[in-house]
Amino acid sequence: MGERWSLLIVRELLGGPKRYTELRSELGDVSPTLLASRLAELEADGLVEQQVLPPPAGRTVYVLTDDGRTLVPILRDLTRWGMHRIAEPDVARPPRPLMVARAALFAYLEPARLGGADRTYEFRIDQQPFTIEIRDGHSQLQDGSPSAPADLVVTISAADLIRLRRGSLTVRQATKTGGMEYRAADRARVDAFALEHSP
């Protein structure tokens, strides 16, 4: 995992199956040759595998294996360590919603804190939807809206979500300024996410 791009590929696959072109787009600077090489190495090590999506998609995608998903706690710990060391969001270069969903939401998920029951949550970060599913005590982050109505829907900016995690903003301040929205009846569920600064 110490090879350049390997851990970042695993990070990209946390949100579910990805095509080769999607990985290239998300990773940005990686060359096609190097990406293909790293994917082949991760497959050989049993951390990533290729699957063919059922019709009508019928496309080949890369997914994490069960062994690959054992890296999730490691990625979460690294992310939480780094969250309190990054700078305040730059207005000129706003953070990407997907990166923030992984860093400020998924890395901090504790299914037991969320009630222990199976739940579906939708976070609209800069209007881009992400779904968090809790099933049998395990959590998964997916791009896009859930297929059924979510138990909780929160609308927030990527910058404010980072500020909440860093401790420079509170949920009350974010809702007062209009940067964060949710149904008033869901306040307890919002609190359960512990979105405000935590070590």
Backbone as a printed PyTorch tensor [residue, N CA C, xyz], in Angstrom:
tensor([[[  0.8130,  -1.2130,   0.0000],
         [  0.0000,   0.0000,   0.0000],
         [  0.8460,   1.2620,   0.0000]],

        [[  2.1510,   1.1060,   0.1650],
         [  3.0310,   2.2600,   0.1700],
         [  3.3450,   2.7860,  -1.2180]],

        [[  2.9700,   2.0410,  -2.2480],
         [  3.2220,   2.4990,  -3.6150],
         [  2.3430,   3.7050,  -3.9380]],

        [[  2.9070,   4.6160,  -4.6950],
         [  2.1620,   5.8170,  -5.0660],
         [  0.8550,   5.4560,  -5.7650]],

        [[ -0.2340,   6.0940,  -5.3770],
         [ -1.5810,   5.9640,  -5.9180],
         [ -2.3710,   4.7760,  -5.3630]],

        [[ -1.7220,   3.7840,  -4.7840],
         [ -2.4460,   2.5870,  -4.3480],
         [ -3.5280,   2.9150,  -3.3200]],

        [[ -3.1530,   3.6500,  -2.2820],
         [ -4.1140,   3.9820,  -1.2350],
         [ -5.2120,   4.9040,  -1.7680]],

        [[ -4.8510,   5.7710,  -2.7120],
         [ -5.8390,   6.6740,  -3.2960],
         [ -6.8490,   5.9110,  -4.1540]],

        [[ -6.4050,   4.8590,  -4.8150],
         [ -7.3270,   4.0170,  -5.5950],
         [ -8.3190,   3.3480,  -4.6530]],

        [[ -7.8100,   2.8190,  -3.5470],
         [ -8.6870,   2.1890,  -2.5560],
         [ -9.7000,   3.2180,  -2.0470]],

        [[ -9.2260,   4.4170,  -1.7880],
         [-10.1140,   5.4880,  -1.3210],
         [-11.2320,   5.7500,  -2.3270]],

        [[-10.8900,   5.7930,  -3.6210],
         [-11.8980,   6.0520,  -4.6430],
         [-12.9510,   4.9540,  -4.6920]],

        [[-12.5520,   3.7270,  -4.3970],
         [-13.4790,   2.5960,  -4.4850],
         [-14.3550,   2.4430,  -3.2470]],

        [[-14.1340,   3.2820,  -2.2400],
         [-14.9770,   3.2310,  -1.0510],
         [-16.4310,   3.5780,  -1.3780]],

        [[-16.6310,   4.3960,  -2.4070],
         [-17.9730,   4.8140,  -2.7800],
         [-18.7060,   3.8190,  -3.6500]],

        [[-18.0770,   2.6660,  -3.9050],
         [-18.7260,   1.6410,  -4.7170],
         [-17.9750,   1.3920,  -6.0160]],

        [[-18.5400,   0.5630,  -6.8910],
         [-17.8810,   0.1930,  -8.1510],
         [-17.5340,   1.4040,  -9.0080]],

        [[-16.3730,   1.3470,  -9.6310],
         [-15.9430,   2.4390, -10.5160],
         [-15.3480,   1.8560, -11.8000]],

        [[-15.6910,   2.4910, -12.9100],
         [-15.0560,   2.1310, -14.1740],
         [-13.6430,   2.7230, -14.2120]],

        [[-12.8360,   2.1690, -15.1050],
         [-11.4650,   2.6610, -15.2550],
         [-11.4590,   4.1560, -15.5750]],

        [[-12.3510,   4.5740, -16.4730],
         [-12.3930,   5.9910, -16.8600],
         [-12.8020,   6.8740, -15.6850]],

        [[-13.6820,   6.3730, -14.8270],
         [-14.1000,   7.1400, -13.6510],
         [-12.9440,   7.3030, -12.6750]],

        [[-12.1600,   6.2370, -12.5040],
         [-10.9990,   6.3180, -11.6250],
         [ -9.9980,   7.3350, -12.1500]],

        [[ -9.7630,   7.3150, -13.4500],
         [ -8.8300,   8.2780, -14.0490],
         [ -9.3070,   9.7030, -13.8320]],

        [[-10.5970,   9.9120, -14.0120],
         [-11.1590,  11.2480, -13.8530],
         [-11.0450,  11.7320, -12.4130]],

        [[-11.3520,  10.8560, -11.4510],
         [-11.3160,  11.2400, -10.0420],
         [ -9.8910,  11.4710,  -9.5520]],

        [[ -8.9480,  10.6450, -10.0150],
         [ -7.5720,  10.7460,  -9.5280],
         [ -6.8090,  11.8860, -10.1890]],

        [[ -7.2150,  12.2610, -11.3890],
         [ -6.6300,  13.4430, -12.0190],
         [ -5.2650,  13.2480, -12.6440]],

        [[ -4.2120,  13.3240, -11.8540],
         [ -2.8600,  13.3870, -12.4080],
         [ -2.2310,  12.0300, -12.7290]],

        [[ -2.8660,  10.9380, -12.3900],
         [ -2.2540,   9.6350, -12.6250],
         [ -2.2510,   9.3190, -14.1290]],

        [[ -1.1400,   8.7620, -14.6120],
         [ -1.0530,   8.3910, -16.0230],
         [ -1.8180,   7.0990, -16.2700]],

        [[ -2.3240,   6.8730, -17.4860],
         [ -3.0580,   5.6430, -17.7910],
         [ -2.2240,   4.3900, -17.5180]],

        [[ -0.9490,   4.4500, -17.8680],
         [ -0.0800,   3.2850, -17.6750],
         [  0.0960,   2.9680, -16.1970]],

        [[  0.3180,   3.9990, -15.3840],
         [  0.5390,   3.7840, -13.9590],
         [ -0.7390,   3.3120, -13.2780]],

        [[ -1.8830,   3.8700, -13.6620],
         [ -3.1470,   3.4370, -13.0730],
         [ -3.4140,   1.9710, -13.3870]],

        [[ -3.2050,   1.5880, -14.6350],
         [ -3.4110,   0.1850, -15.0240],
         [ -2.4780,  -0.7280, -14.2400]],

        [[ -1.2400,  -0.2900, -14.0460],
         [ -0.2660,  -1.0850, -13.2980],
         [ -0.6830,  -1.2490, -11.8410]],

        [[ -1.1170,  -0.1540, -11.2160],
         [ -1.5180,  -0.2210,  -9.8050],
         [ -2.7700,  -1.0870,  -9.6350]],

        [[ -3.7130,  -0.9820, -10.5550],
         [ -4.9100,  -1.8060, -10.4720],
         [ -4.5620,  -3.2920, -10.5980]],

        [[ -3.6400,  -3.5920, -11.5110],
         [ -3.2170,  -4.9800, -11.6840],
         [ -2.5460,  -5.5070, -10.4170]],

        [[ -1.7410,  -4.6710,  -9.7760],
         [ -1.0720,  -5.0800,  -8.5380],
         [ -2.0780,  -5.3080,  -7.4120]],

        [[ -3.0620,  -4.4040,  -7.3000],
         [ -4.0820,  -4.5470,  -6.2650],
         [ -4.9430,  -5.7900,  -6.5010]],

        [[ -5.1900,  -6.1000,  -7.7840],
         [ -5.9300,  -7.3260,  -8.1010],
         [ -5.1090,  -8.5560,  -7.7290]],

        [[ -3.8140,  -8.5310,  -8.0700],
         [ -2.9420,  -9.6690,  -7.7660],
         [ -2.8480,  -9.9070,  -6.2610]],

        [[ -2.9430,  -8.8360,  -5.4920],
         [ -2.8750,  -8.9460,  -4.0280],
         [ -4.2300,  -9.2750,  -3.4000]],

        [[ -5.2780,  -9.3740,  -4.2240],
         [ -6.5870,  -9.7520,  -3.7140],
         [ -7.3500,  -8.6330,  -3.0290]],

        [[ -6.9670,  -7.3740,  -3.2950],
         [ -7.6320,  -6.2370,  -2.6570],
         [ -8.7090,  -5.6130,  -3.5370]],

        [[ -8.5510,  -5.7970,  -4.8410],
         [ -9.4800,  -5.2450,  -5.8250],
         [ -9.8170,  -6.3420,  -6.8280]],

        [[-11.0490,  -6.3040,  -7.3390],
         [-11.4170,  -7.2560,  -8.3830],
         [-12.2870,  -6.5620,  -9.4190]],

        [[-12.3430,  -7.1590, -10.5930],
         [-13.1940,  -6.6380, -11.6580],
         [-14.5150,  -7.4060, -11.6560]],

        [[-15.5980,  -6.6670, -11.9070],
         [-16.9140,  -7.2710, -12.0310],
         [-17.6010,  -6.6640, -13.2460]],

        [[-18.5040,  -7.4410, -13.8340],
         [-19.2850,  -6.9470, -14.9630],
         [-20.6760,  -6.6240, -14.4550]],

        [[-21.0910,  -5.3720, -14.6170],
         [-22.4170,  -4.9570, -14.1640],
         [-23.4940,  -5.6410, -15.0020]],

        [[-24.6170,  -5.9720, -14.3930],
         [-25.6930,  -6.6190, -15.1500],
         [-26.2950,  -5.6580, -16.1740]],

        [[-26.9800,  -6.1890, -17.2030],
         [-27.6360,  -5.3350, -18.1950],
         [-28.6240,  -4.3940, -17.4960]],

        [[-28.8610,  -3.1920, -18.0120],
         [-28.3970,  -2.7210, -19.3170],
         [-27.0020,  -2.1160, -19.3140]],

        [[-26.3870,  -1.9450, -18.1250],
         [-25.0550,  -1.3240, -18.0740],
         [-24.0250,  -2.2030, -18.7750]],

        [[-23.8710,  -3.4290, -18.3030],
         [-22.9600,  -4.3740, -18.9400],
         [-21.5180,  -3.9190, -19.0160]],

        [[-21.0970,  -3.0870, -18.0630],
         [-19.7310,  -2.5610, -18.1110],
         [-18.8790,  -3.2100, -17.0450]],

        [[-17.5780,  -3.2360, -17.3080],
         [-16.6370,  -3.7710, -16.3240],
         [-16.2670,  -2.6780, -15.3360]],

        [[-16.3270,  -3.0020, -14.0720],
         [-15.9970,  -2.0410, -13.0220],
         [-15.0170,  -2.6780, -12.0430]],

        [[-14.3630,  -1.8200, -11.2830],
         [-13.4550,  -2.2710, -10.2220],
         [-14.1480,  -2.0920,  -8.8850]],

        [[-14.0060,  -3.0840,  -8.0190],
         [-14.5960,  -3.0240,  -6.6840],
         [-13.5880,  -3.5490,  -5.6660]],

        [[-13.7640,  -3.1210,  -4.4240],
         [-12.9400,  -3.6510,  -3.3460],
         [-13.4270,  -5.0510,  -2.9840]],

        [[-12.4970,  -5.9430,  -2.7240],
         [-12.8500,  -7.2680,  -2.2150],
         [-13.0940,  -7.1500,  -0.7110]],

        [[-13.5110,  -8.2420,  -0.1000],
         [-13.6820,  -8.2440,   1.3590],
         [-12.3580,  -7.9130,   2.0440]],

        [[-11.2730,  -8.4440,   1.4900],
         [ -9.9540,  -8.1560,   2.0610],
         [ -9.6030,  -6.6800,   1.8690]],

        [[ -9.9790,  -6.1300,   0.7220],
         [ -9.7140,  -4.7210,   0.4660],
         [-10.4590,  -3.8160,   1.4240]],

        [[-11.6560,  -4.2190,   1.8230],
         [-12.4490,  -3.4050,   2.7390],
         [-11.8910,  -3.4140,   4.1560]],

        [[-10.9830,  -4.3360,   4.4550],
         [-10.3540,  -4.3040,   5.7820],
         [ -9.4350,  -3.0980,   5.9190]],

        [[ -9.1530,  -2.4110,   4.8060],
         [ -8.3420,  -1.1920,   4.8550],
         [ -9.1590,   0.0210,   5.3050]],

        [[-10.4790,  -0.1040,   5.3340],
         [-11.3440,   1.0320,   5.6720],
         [-10.9880,   1.6420,   7.0330]],

        [[-10.8420,   0.8410,   8.1090],
         [-10.4900,   1.4580,   9.3980],
         [ -9.1730,   2.2270,   9.3590]],

        [[ -8.2250,   1.7250,   8.5680],
         [ -6.9300,   2.4040,   8.4510],
         [ -7.1060,   3.7570,   7.7640]],

        [[ -7.8840,   3.7630,   6.6840],
         [ -8.1420,   5.0140,   5.9750],
         [ -8.8940,   5.9990,   6.8640]],

        [[ -9.8280,   5.4950,   7.6550],
         [-10.5650,   6.3750,   8.5630],
         [ -9.6310,   7.0140,   9.5760]],

        [[ -8.7440,   6.2200,  10.1590],
         [ -7.8170,   6.7640,  11.1560],
         [ -6.9050,   7.8190,  10.5430]],

        [[ -6.3890,   7.5530,   9.3470],
         [ -5.5220,   8.5220,   8.6730],
         [ -6.2820,   9.8110,   8.3710]],

        [[ -7.5300,   9.6670,   7.9450],
         [ -8.3400,  10.8380,   7.6100],
         [ -8.6270,  11.6800,   8.8380]],

        [[ -8.9970,  11.0250,   9.9320],
         [ -9.2990,  11.7630,  11.1620],
         [ -8.0510,  12.4520,  11.7000]],

        [[ -6.9170,  11.8130,  11.5540],
         [ -5.6480,  12.4240,  11.9750],
         [ -5.3830,  13.6960,  11.1720]],

        [[ -5.6580,  13.6260,   9.8540],
         [ -5.3580,  14.7670,   8.9940],
         [ -6.3800,  15.8830,   9.0370]],

        [[ -7.6300,  15.5670,   9.4220],
         [ -8.7000,  16.5620,   9.3860],
         [ -8.3790,  17.7990,  10.2230]],

        [[ -7.7550,  17.6010,  11.3620],
         [ -7.4780,  18.7230,  12.2660],
         [ -6.1730,  19.4390,  11.9200]],

        [[ -5.5430,  19.0080,  10.8250],
         [ -4.2830,  19.6170,  10.4220],
         [ -4.3700,  20.3320,   9.0810]],

        [[ -5.5390,  20.2530,   8.4400],
         [ -5.6910,  20.9490,   7.1640],
         [ -6.0940,  22.3980,   7.4080]],

        [[ -5.8670,  23.2200,   6.4090],
         [ -6.1940,  24.6460,   6.5320],
         [ -7.6880,  24.8570,   6.3510]],

        [[ -8.1420,  26.0390,   6.7390],
         [ -9.5420,  26.4140,   6.5060],
         [ -9.8150,  26.3500,   5.0000]],

        [[-11.0390,  25.9790,   4.6010],
         [-11.3800,  25.9200,   3.1690],
         [-11.1120,  27.2430,   2.4700]],

        [[-10.5570,  27.1560,   1.2720],
         [-10.2150,  28.3300,   0.4760],
         [-11.3720,  28.6430,  -0.4700]],

        [[-11.8970,  29.8540,  -0.3910],
         [-13.0180,  30.2580,  -1.2400],
         [-12.6500,  30.1550,  -2.7100]],

        [[-11.4020,  30.4650,  -3.0390],
         [-10.9570,  30.4340,  -4.4300],
         [-10.8410,  29.0000,  -4.9590]],

        [[-10.6150,  28.0440,  -4.0540],
         [-10.4940,  26.6380,  -4.4530],
         [-11.3630,  25.7840,  -3.5220]],

        [[-12.6740,  25.8170,  -3.7380],
         [-13.5730,  25.0890,  -2.8470],
         [-13.3050,  23.5900,  -2.8760]],

        [[-13.4680,  22.9130,  -1.7380],
         [-13.2220,  21.4770,  -1.6830],
         [-14.2320,  20.6940,  -2.5110]],

        [[-13.7980,  19.5660,  -3.0410],
         [-14.6830,  18.7160,  -3.8370],
         [-15.6630,  17.9830,  -2.9200]],

        [[-16.9520,  17.9800,  -3.2700],
         [-17.9470,  17.3150,  -2.4280],
         [-17.6250,  15.8560,  -2.1210]],

        [[-17.1440,  15.0990,  -3.1210],
         [-16.8490,  13.6870,  -2.8880],
         [-15.7450,  13.5170,  -1.8590]],

        [[-14.7110,  14.3330,  -1.9550],
         [-13.6100,  14.2510,  -0.9960],
         [-14.1160,  14.5590,   0.4120]],

        [[-14.9860,  15.5600,   0.5190],
         [-15.5030,  15.9510,   1.8220],
         [-16.4360,  14.8760,   2.3810]],

        [[-17.2220,  14.2490,   1.5130],
         [-18.1130,  13.1790,   1.9670],
         [-17.2990,  12.0500,   2.5990]],

        [[-16.1840,  11.7160,   1.9850],
         [-15.3380,  10.6540,   2.5360],
         [-14.6650,  11.1000,   3.8280]],

        [[-14.1000,  12.3100,   3.7900],
         [-13.2800,  12.7550,   4.9150],
         [-14.0950,  13.1930,   6.1270]],

        [[-15.1650,  13.9370,   5.8910],
         [-15.8960,  14.5280,   7.0130],
         [-17.1090,  13.7080,   7.4490]],

        [[-17.5320,  12.7590,   6.6290],
         [-18.6640,  11.9120,   7.0040],
         [-18.2290,  10.4680,   7.2340]],

        [[-17.7910,   9.8240,   6.1590],
         [-17.5220,   8.3900,   6.2400],
         [-16.4290,   8.0470,   7.2480]],

        [[-15.4080,   8.8810,   7.3240],
         [-14.2910,   8.5920,   8.2330],
         [-14.7020,   8.6470,   9.6980]],

        [[-15.8270,   9.2870,   9.9780],
         [-16.2580,   9.4590,  11.3660],
         [-17.4740,   8.5900,  11.7320]],

        [[-17.9420,   7.8030,  10.7930],
         [-19.1510,   7.0280,  11.0310],
         [-18.9670,   5.9870,  12.1290]],

        [[-19.8990,   5.9790,  13.0510],
         [-19.9400,   4.9640,  14.0920],
         [-21.3750,   4.4380,  14.1330]],

        [[-21.6320,   3.3160,  13.4470],
         [-23.0070,   2.7940,  13.3520],
         [-23.7210,   2.6740,  14.6960]],

        [[-23.0030,   2.2990,  15.7510],
         [-23.6400,   2.1290,  17.0610],
         [-24.2210,   3.4540,  17.5620]],

        [[-23.5220,   4.5660,  17.2670],
         [-23.9850,   5.8880,  17.7000],
         [-25.2730,   6.2850,  16.9850]],

        [[-25.4780,   5.7170,  15.7830],
         [-26.6320,   6.0800,  14.9690],
         [-27.8620,   5.2380,  15.2740]],

        [[-27.8240,   4.4980,  16.3700],
         [-29.0180,   3.7820,  16.8130],
         [-28.9630,   2.2850,  16.6500]],

        [[-27.9820,   1.7780,  15.8900],
         [-27.8420,   0.3400,  15.7520],
         [-28.7590,  -0.2930,  14.7300]],

        [[-29.8450,   0.3850,  14.3600],
         [-30.7740,  -0.1680,  13.3780],
         [-30.2990,   0.1340,  11.9560]],

        [[-30.8550,  -0.5910,  10.9930],
         [-30.5530,  -0.3020,   9.5950],
         [-31.1380,   1.0630,   9.2430]],

        [[-30.3010,   1.9140,   8.6720],
         [-30.7340,   3.2740,   8.3440],
         [-30.1620,   3.6990,   6.9930]],

        [[-30.8230,   4.6840,   6.3950],
         [-30.3450,   5.2910,   5.1570],
         [-30.3350,   6.7990,   5.3430]],

        [[-29.2020,   7.4210,   5.0610],
         [-29.0500,   8.8610,   5.2110],
         [-28.5990,   9.4670,   3.8870]],

        [[-29.1180,  10.6360,   3.5870],
         [-28.6940,  11.3500,   2.3880],
         [-28.1050,  12.6980,   2.7760]],

        [[-26.9000,  12.9520,   2.2960],
         [-26.2610,  14.2540,   2.4890],
         [-26.0910,  14.9030,   1.1190]],

        [[-26.6310,  16.1000,   0.9700],
         [-26.4900,  16.8550,  -0.2770],
         [-25.4130,  17.9080,  -0.0440]],

        [[-24.2230,  17.6000,  -0.5060],
         [-23.0650,  18.4650,  -0.2810],
         [-22.8390,  19.3140,  -1.5250]],

        [[-23.0370,  20.6150,  -1.3910],
         [-23.0140,  21.5160,  -2.5550],
         [-23.9410,  20.9780,  -3.6400]],

        [[-25.1160,  20.5030,  -3.2170],
         [-26.1630,  19.9630,  -4.0870],
         [-25.8170,  18.6220,  -4.7320]],

        [[-24.6700,  18.0660,  -4.4230],
         [-24.3100,  16.7310,  -4.9340],
         [-24.7100,  15.6940,  -3.8890]],

        [[-25.5590,  14.7150,  -4.2580],
         [-26.0800,  13.7720,  -3.2580],
         [-25.1390,  12.6020,  -2.9730]],

        [[-25.1210,  12.2150,  -1.7070],
         [-24.3770,  11.0400,  -1.2570],
         [-25.2570,  10.2650,  -0.2910]],

        [[-25.1720,   8.9530,  -0.3660],
         [-25.9860,   8.0910,   0.4840],
         [-25.0970,   7.3190,   1.4460]],

        [[-25.4900,   7.3130,   2.6990],
         [-24.8310,   6.4840,   3.7060],
         [-25.8340,   5.4300,   4.1390]],

        [[-25.4500,   4.1810,   3.9970],
         [-26.3200,   3.0860,   4.4020],
         [-25.6970,   2.3390,   5.5750]],

        [[-26.5080,   2.0850,   6.5800],
         [-26.0950,   1.2840,   7.7290],
         [-26.8710,  -0.0240,   7.6500]],

        [[-26.1580,  -1.1210,   7.4930],
         [-26.7810,  -2.4300,   7.4060],
         [-26.0150,  -3.4170,   8.2780]],

        [[-26.7200,  -4.0450,   9.2080],
         [-26.1120,  -5.0600,  10.0830],
         [-24.8610,  -4.5300,  10.7890]],

        [[-24.9060,  -3.2700,  11.1940],
         [-23.7930,  -2.6950,  11.9290],
         [-22.6410,  -2.2280,  11.0710]],

        [[-22.7590,  -2.3430,   9.7450],
         [-21.7070,  -1.9080,   8.8310],
         [-22.2020,  -0.7130,   8.0190]],

        [[-21.3020,   0.1790,   7.6820],
         [-21.6670,   1.3910,   6.9510],
         [-21.0420,   1.3980,   5.5700]],

        [[-21.7420,   2.0360,   4.6400],
         [-21.2250,   2.1870,   3.2850],
         [-21.6250,   3.5410,   2.7350]],

        [[-20.6680,   4.1890,   2.0810],
         [-20.9120,   5.4790,   1.4400],
         [-21.0420,   5.2480,  -0.0570]],

        [[-22.0780,   5.8170,  -0.6650],
         [-22.2910,   5.6740,  -2.0970],
         [-22.5590,   7.0340,  -2.7210]],

        [[-22.1130,   7.2030,  -3.9620],
         [-22.4430,   8.4070,  -4.7090],
         [-23.9160,   8.3550,  -5.0960]],

        [[-24.5770,   9.4970,  -5.0990],
         [-25.9510,   9.5660,  -5.5610],
         [-26.9750,   9.4600,  -4.4480]],

        [[-28.2430,   9.6620,  -4.8370],
         [-29.3470,   9.5970,  -3.8820],
         [-29.7700,   8.1560,  -3.6370]],

        [[-30.3790,   7.8850,  -2.4900],
         [-30.8550,   6.5270,  -2.2170],
         [-32.0390,   6.1750,  -3.1010]],

        [[-32.2730,   4.8830,  -3.2830],
         [-33.3830,   4.4370,  -4.1320],
         [-34.7310,   4.5810,  -3.4310]],

        [[-34.7190,   4.6570,  -2.1070],
         [-35.9440,   4.8440,  -1.3210],
         [-35.7730,   6.0730,  -0.4350]],

        [[-36.8640,   6.6260,   0.0920],
         [-36.7470,   7.8090,   0.9590],
         [-35.7790,   7.5740,   2.1150]],

        [[-34.9400,   8.5580,   2.3840],
         [-33.9310,   8.4360,   3.4350],
         [-34.5320,   8.7520,   4.7990]],

        [[-33.9160,   8.1850,   5.8460],
         [-34.3400,   8.4690,   7.2110],
         [-33.9570,   9.8900,   7.6250]],

        [[-32.9530,  10.4390,   6.9640],
         [-32.4820,  11.7850,   7.2670],
         [-31.8900,  12.3880,   6.0010]],

        [[-32.2350,  13.6330,   5.7240],
         [-31.6520,  14.3630,   4.5920],
         [-31.0580,  15.6560,   5.1170]],

        [[-29.7770,  15.8660,   4.8400],
         [-29.0800,  17.0820,   5.2690],
         [-28.4870,  17.7610,   4.0430]],

        [[-28.7350,  19.0520,   3.9120],
         [-28.1370,  19.8530,   2.8400],
         [-27.0980,  20.7650,   3.4730]],

        [[-25.8890,  20.7400,   2.9150],
         [-24.7960,  21.5240,   3.5050],
         [-23.7210,  21.7750,   2.4550]],

        [[-22.9260,  22.8070,   2.6440],
         [-21.8190,  23.0570,   1.7340],
         [-20.6040,  22.2460,   2.1690]],

        [[-19.7550,  21.9440,   1.2130],
         [-18.5390,  21.1870,   1.5150],
         [-17.6600,  21.9580,   2.4960]],

        [[-17.5600,  23.2690,   2.2880],
         [-16.7180,  24.1010,   3.1560],
         [-17.2280,  24.0860,   4.5920]],

        [[-18.5560,  24.2020,   4.7680],
         [-19.1110,  24.2050,   6.1260],
         [-18.9490,  22.8500,   6.8020]],

        [[-19.0400,  21.7840,   6.0370],
         [-18.8650,  20.4580,   6.6280],
         [-17.4500,  20.2880,   7.1600]],

        [[-16.4710,  20.8070,   6.4420],
         [-15.0890,  20.7690,   6.9270],
         [-14.9470,  21.6410,   8.1750]],

        [[-15.5570,  22.8180,   8.1570],
         [-15.4640,  23.7090,   9.3210],
         [-16.0910,  23.0760,  10.5550]],

        [[-17.1860,  22.3480,  10.3810],
         [-17.8010,  21.6430,  11.5080],
         [-16.8190,  20.6400,  12.1090]],

        [[-16.1650,  19.8920,  11.2580],
         [-15.2230,  18.8910,  11.7360],
         [-13.9990,  19.5220,  12.4080]],

        [[-13.5720,  20.6560,  11.8760],
         [-12.3790,  21.2990,  12.4260],
         [-12.6740,  22.0590,  13.7190]],

        [[-13.9420,  22.3670,  13.9550],
         [-14.3030,  23.0750,  15.1760],
         [-14.4330,  24.5700,  15.0190]],

        [[-14.3340,  25.0770,  13.7920],
         [-14.4670,  26.5190,  13.5840],
         [-15.9050,  26.9200,  13.2840]],

        [[-16.8400,  25.9530,  13.3370],
         [-18.2510,  26.2120,  13.0870],
         [-19.0640,  25.1930,  13.8900]],

        [[-20.2330,  25.6140,  14.3640],
         [-21.1280,  24.6930,  15.0700],
         [-22.3680,  24.4410,  14.2100]],

        [[-23.0980,  23.3800,  14.5250],
         [-24.3330,  23.0830,  13.7980],
         [-25.3050,  24.2510,  13.9250]],

        [[-25.3830,  24.8200,  15.1160],
         [-26.2930,  25.9540,  15.3200],
         [-25.9170,  27.1280,  14.4260]],

        [[-24.6320,  27.4430,  14.3380],
         [-24.1940,  28.5500,  13.4850],
         [-24.4770,  28.2510,  12.0150]],

        [[-24.2190,  27.0000,  11.6140],
         [-24.4120,  26.6180,  10.2120],
         [-25.8760,  26.6980,   9.7970]],

        [[-26.7820,  26.3210,  10.7020],
         [-28.2100,  26.3900,  10.3840],
         [-28.7190,  27.8310,  10.4340]],

        [[-28.1470,  28.6230,  11.3210],
         [-28.5770,  30.0170,  11.4600],
         [-28.2530,  30.8240,  10.2100]],

        [[-27.1000,  30.5490,   9.6060],
         [-26.6930,  31.2860,   8.4120],
         [-27.2900,  30.7020,   7.1350]],

        [[-27.9600,  29.5600,   7.2530],
         [-28.5670,  28.9410,   6.0780],
         [-27.6400,  28.0200,   5.3210]],

        [[-26.4520,  27.8100,   5.8440],
         [-25.5010,  26.9400,   5.1600],
         [-25.7620,  25.4680,   5.3880]],

        [[-26.6720,  25.1610,   6.3000],
         [-27.0170,  23.7760,   6.6010],
         [-28.5190,  23.6930,   6.8180]],

        [[-29.1600,  22.7150,   6.1920],
         [-30.6060,  22.5750,   6.3000],
         [-30.9840,  21.1210,   6.5660]],

        [[-31.9910,  20.9350,   7.4020],
         [-32.5760,  19.6230,   7.6760],
         [-33.9030,  19.8670,   8.3800]],

        [[-34.7370,  18.8550,   8.4590],
         [-36.0190,  19.0230,   9.1510],
         [-35.7840,  19.1880,  10.6490]],

        [[-36.5150,  20.1020,  11.2620],
         [-36.3360,  20.3670,  12.6900],
         [-36.5220,  19.0940,  13.5220]],

        [[-37.4220,  18.2320,  13.0750],
         [-37.6920,  16.9940,  13.8220],
         [-36.5090,  16.0300,  13.8080]],

        [[-35.5470,  16.2830,  12.9130],
         [-34.4060,  15.3730,  12.7760],
         [-33.1830,  15.8310,  13.5550]],

        [[-33.3180,  16.8280,  14.4150],
         [-32.1420,  17.3510,  15.1160],
         [-31.3970,  16.2610,  15.8880]],

        [[-32.1200,  15.3550,  16.5240],
         [-31.4610,  14.2930,  17.2920],
         [-30.6340,  13.3920,  16.3810]],

        [[-31.1360,  13.1400,  15.1750],
         [-30.3820,  12.2990,  14.2340],
         [-29.1620,  13.0390,  13.7020]],

        [[-29.2830,  14.3360,  13.5190],
         [-28.1330,  15.1360,  13.0980],
         [-27.0690,  15.1050,  14.1980]],

        [[-27.4950,  15.2820,  15.4540],
         [-26.5620,  15.2390,  16.5810],
         [-25.8640,  13.8950,  16.6750]],

        [[-26.5700,  12.8160,  16.3080],
         [-25.9900,  11.4840,  16.3980],
         [-24.7890,  11.3260,  15.4680]],

        [[-24.7290,  12.1240,  14.4240],
         [-23.5760,  12.0790,  13.5100],
         [-22.3570,  12.7610,  14.1180]],

        [[-22.5830,  13.4920,  15.2080],
         [-21.4730,  14.2060,  15.8610],
         [-20.6660,  14.9850,  14.8300]],

        [[-21.3560,  15.8260,  14.0650],
         [-20.7090,  16.5720,  12.9870],
         [-19.7540,  17.6360,  13.5030]],

        [[-19.9790,  18.0920,  14.7180],
         [-19.1000,  19.1100,  15.2550],
         [-17.7650,  18.5070,  15.6560]],

        [[-16.8050,  19.3760,  15.8970],
         [-15.4270,  18.9800,  16.1810],
         [-15.3500,  17.8470,  17.2010]],

        [[-14.6160,  16.8030,  16.8310],
         [-14.3570,  15.6850,  17.7480],
         [-12.9700,  15.1520,  17.4820]],

        [[-12.2750,  14.6490,  18.4990],
         [-10.8910,  14.1910,  18.3020],
         [-10.8410,  12.9060,  17.5040]]])
